Amino acid sequence: MEAKGWYFPVPPVEKHHHEVAVGQSELGFRALNMVAAADHLQTFMPKPIWGDNGTGMHVHQSLWKDGKPLFWDSNGKYVNLSEMALHYIGGILHHAPAICAFTNSTTNSYKRLVPGFEAPVNLAYSKGNRSAAIRIPMYHPTVPKYKRMEFRCPDALSNPYLAFAVCLMAGLDGIKNKISPGQPIDVDIYELSDEEKSAIKKTPGSLSQALDALEKDHAFLTAGGVFTEDFIEAYIKQKRAEVLRVETAPHPLEFIMYYHG
C-alpha cells in the first residue's frame, strides 16, 4: 500500500520519499491483510492544489494460499504473472468504471483523474507505465513473494473497507469468468498518436459517470451476498446527493471568473 499526501500514517513504514507536488511525500507501508490495511489508513484530499500533482492511494494486491503467492508463475508469459493474476487484473480493468464509484468516491477525486500530472487514467496494465491504471511492480521481479499488481486509480478519501472489498470482488470475478486483461502497454502512452490513445479505455470523467457505471455493472458485487442491492441503491443515492450539492453551489472561482471587476 502506498499513500501520497501531507500527513504521516501510523503503520510500519517500509519507505518514504519526497514526491512531485509541493510539500508532498510518498509513504509505503508493509503488506497487511485487507482489514488491517484499512484500519491504518489516513485521509487525504485527492486534488487539494490546482495545477499540481494530486494525492493517490496505490493499492497493491496479491492472493495467497497456504503461505504461497498465487500471482507468481515461473513460466508466466508476462513478467512471471500467473494466469490467475492476469484474470484478476482483467476483472479489475473490466469493472474499473464501476469500481471508481467506491475507490474514487468524491467529486474532488475526478479533479485528480485527468490526463497529465502522472494521473492513472488509462485502463490498461504495464510493468512500468505510470499513466496506466494497473502497474506491475518490478522491484524484485524474480522473487515470488513480491509478485503483485498495483491499482493506481484509488484515492484516500474513499472508504477503504468498501474500496478494498470492491477491488477483491472485481478481481475474483475476473478469475471466475477468465476475463482477459488484453495486452500490456509497455510504451509511453503520452507518445502515442491520438488514434492509438483513443483505443485505450479511460477512467470515468466524473463521479456522476462512475455512479452511472455502478448502476449498470454491480452483479459482481452482489455475488455471494457480499453487497446487497439495497446497499448499492442507497450508496448511489447518497453520492448523487453529494454531486448535486457541488453542482448547484456557487463556487469561489466563479466569482473570480464572472463577477470580479
C-alpha positions in Angstrom: 0.0 0.0 0.0 1.2 3.5 -0.9 -0.3 6.8 0.0 0.8 10.2 -1.2 0.0 13.2 0.9 0.9 15.6 3.6 0.3 13.6 6.8 2.2 10.6 8.1 0.3 7.4 9.0 0.9 5.1 11.9 1.6 1.7 10.4 5.1 0.3 9.9 6.5 2.3 7.0 8.9 0.5 4.6 9.8 3.5 2.6 9.1 7.2 2.2 10.4 9.9 0.0 9.5 13.3 -1.4 7.1 13.3 -4.3 6.4 15.6 -7.2 3.9 18.1 -5.6 4.8 20.8 -3.2 5.2 19.5 0.3 4.2 16.0 -0.8 5.6 12.8 0.4 5.1 9.1 -0.6 4.7 6.5 2.1 4.7 2.8 1.6 3.9 0.5 4.4 4.3 -3.2 4.9 1.8 -5.6 3.3 -1.2 -6.4 5.5 -4.5 -8.1 5.1 -7.4 -6.0 3.8 -9.0 -5.1 7.2 -5.6 -4.3 8.9 -4.6 -2.2 5.9 -7.9 -0.3 6.0 -7.5 0.2 9.8 -4.2 2.0 9.3 -5.2 4.4 6.5 -5.3 8.2 6.8 -7.5 10.7 4.9 -6.0 12.7 2.1 -7.7 15.1 -0.4 -7.1 13.9 -3.9 -6.6 17.3 -5.5 -6.0 20.0 -2.9 -3.9 22.3 -5.1 -4.9 23.3 -8.7 -2.2 22.8 -11.3 -0.1 20.4 -9.2 0.0 16.6 -8.9 -2.8 15.1 -6.8 -2.8 12.6 -4.0 -3.3 9.0 -4.8 -3.6 5.7 -2.9 -1.9 3.0 -4.8 -3.4 -0.3 -3.7 -1.0 -3.3 -4.1 -2.9 -6.6 -4.3 -2.0 -10.3 -4.3 -3.6 -13.5 -3.4 -2.0 -16.2 -1.2 -3.0 -19.8 -0.2 -1.2 -21.9 2.4 1.6 -19.4 2.5 2.2 -19.4 -1.2 1.8 -16.4 -3.6 -0.8 -17.3 -6.2 0.2 -14.5 -8.6 3.6 -16.0 -9.3 4.4 -18.4 -12.1 8.0 -19.1 -13.1 6.6 -19.9 -16.6 4.3 -16.9 -16.8 4.1 -15.3 -20.2 4.3 -11.8 -18.8 6.8 -10.9 -16.1 6.2 -14.2 -14.3 2.5 -13.4 -13.6 0.3 -16.5 -13.2 -2.8 -17.0 -15.3 -4.8 -16.3 -12.1 -3.1 -12.9 -11.7 -3.8 -12.0 -15.3 -7.5 -12.9 -14.9 -7.6 -10.9 -11.6 -6.2 -7.9 -13.5 -8.8 -8.5 -16.2 -11.6 -8.3 -13.7 -10.3 -5.0 -12.3 -9.9 -3.4 -15.7 -13.3 -4.7 -16.9 -15.2 -3.4 -13.9 -13.0 -0.3 -13.3 -15.6 2.3 -14.2 -18.0 0.9 -11.5 -15.1 0.3 -9.1 -14.2 4.0 -9.3 -17.6 4.8 -7.6 -16.0 3.4 -4.5 -12.3 3.9 -4.9 -12.7 7.5 -6.2 -15.8 8.4 -4.3 -15.9 12.2 -4.2 -16.3 15.0 -6.8 -12.8 16.1 -5.9 -11.4 12.7 -7.0 -12.0 13.4 -10.6 -10.0 16.6 -10.5 -7.1 14.3 -9.9 -8.0 11.8 -12.6 -7.2 14.0 -15.6 -4.6 13.5 -18.2 -1.2 14.7 -17.1 0.1 15.1 -13.6 1.0 11.3 -13.7 -2.7 10.5 -13.2 -3.5 6.9 -14.0 -6.4 7.5 -16.3 -5.7 4.7 -18.8 -7.5 1.4 -18.2 -4.5 -0.7 -19.1 -1.7 -2.6 -17.3 2.0 -2.3 -17.6 5.2 -3.2 -15.8 6.4 0.4 -16.0 3.9 2.8 -17.3 2.7 5.1 -14.5 -0.2 6.5 -16.5 -1.7 3.0 -16.7 -4.4 2.1 -14.1 -2.5 -1.0 -13.2 1.2 -1.3 -12.8 3.2 -4.5 -12.1 6.0 -3.5 -9.6 9.4 -4.8 -10.7 11.4 -4.1 -7.6 12.2 -7.8 -7.1 10.9 -9.3 -10.3 12.2 -12.9 -9.7 11.1 -13.2 -6.1 7.7 -15.0 -5.8 6.5 -13.3 -2.7 6.8 -9.8 -4.3 4.7 -10.6 -7.3 1.6 -8.4 -7.2 -0.4 -5.9 -9.1 -0.8 -2.2 -8.1 -4.1 -0.5 -8.8 -3.2 3.2 -9.1 -6.6 4.9 -9.5 -7.9 4.9 -5.9 -7.5 7.9 -3.5 -7.6 8.2 0.2 -10.9 9.9 0.5 -12.5 6.6 -0.2 -13.9 4.3 2.5 -11.1 1.7 2.4 -13.2 -1.1 3.8 -15.6 -0.7 0.9 -12.9 0.1 -1.7 -10.7 -2.9 -0.9 -13.7 -5.3 -0.9 -14.9 -3.9 -4.3 -11.4 -4.5 -5.8 -11.3 -8.0 -4.5 -14.8 -8.8 -5.8 -13.9 -7.5 -9.2 -10.6 -9.5 -9.3 -12.4 -12.7 -8.2 -15.0 -12.1 -10.9 -12.2 -11.9 -13.4 -10.7 -15.2 -12.1 -14.1 -16.9 -12.1 -15.0 -15.8 -15.7 -11.4 -15.9 -17.0 -11.6 -12.3 -18.1 -8.6 -11.4 -20.3 -6.8 -8.1 -19.4 -5.7 -7.8 -23.0 -2.1 -7.0 -24.0 0.1 -4.9 -21.7 1.0 -1.4 -22.8 4.8 -1.0 -22.2 5.2 2.1 -24.2 4.9 5.8 -23.2 1.2 6.4 -23.7 1.8 10.1 -24.0 3.9 9.4 -27.1 1.1 7.5 -28.9 -0.9 9.0 -31.7 -4.3 10.4 -31.0 -5.8 7.4 -32.8 -3.8 5.0 -30.7 -4.7 6.8 -27.5 -8.4 6.7 -28.4 -8.3 2.9 -28.4 -7.4 2.8 -24.7 -10.4 2.9 -22.4 -10.3 5.7 -19.8 -11.4 6.1 -16.2 -14.7 8.0 -15.7 -14.5 11.7 -16.0 -16.7 12.5 -13.0 -18.3 10.9 -10.0 -21.6 11.0 -11.9 -20.2 8.9 -14.7 -18.8 6.4 -12.1 -22.2 6.1 -10.5 -23.8 5.6 -13.9 -21.3 2.7 -14.4 -22.1 1.2 -11.0 -25.8 1.3 -11.7 -25.3 -0.8 -14.8 -22.5 -3.0 -13.5 -22.7 -4.3 -10.0 -23.7 -8.0 -10.3 -20.1 -8.9 -9.4 -20.6 -7.1 -6.1 -23.8 -8.9 -5.1 -22.3 -12.3 -5.9 -22.4 -14.4 -2.7 -24.3 -11.7 -0.9 -21.2 -9.7 -0.2 -23.0 -6.5 -1.2 -26.8 -6.1 -1.4 -28.9 -4.3 -3.9 -30.3 -2.2 -1.1 -26.9 -1.1 -0.1 -25.8 -0.2 -3.6 -29.0 1.7 -4.3 -28.6 3.7 -1.0 -24.9 4.3 -1.8 -25.7 5.7 -5.2 -28.5 7.9 -3.8 -26.2 9.4 -1.2 -23.4 10.0 -3.7 -25.7 11.6 -6.2 -26.8 14.0 -3.5 -23.2 15.0 -3.0 -22.8 15.6 -6.7 -25.9 17.8 -6.8 -24.7 19.8 -3.9 -21.4 20.6 -5.5 -23.0 21.3 -8.9 -25.6 23.7 -7.5 -23.4 25.6 -5.1 -21.8 28.9 -6.2 -18.0 28.3 -6.4 -15.4 30.9 -5.3 -13.8 30.5 -8.7 -17.0 31.6 -10.4 -16.8 35.0 -8.6 -13.2 35.4 -9.9 -14.1 34.4 -13.4 -17.5 36.0 -13.9 -18.1 38.6 -11.1 -14.8 40.1 -10.1 -14.4 43.6 -11.6 
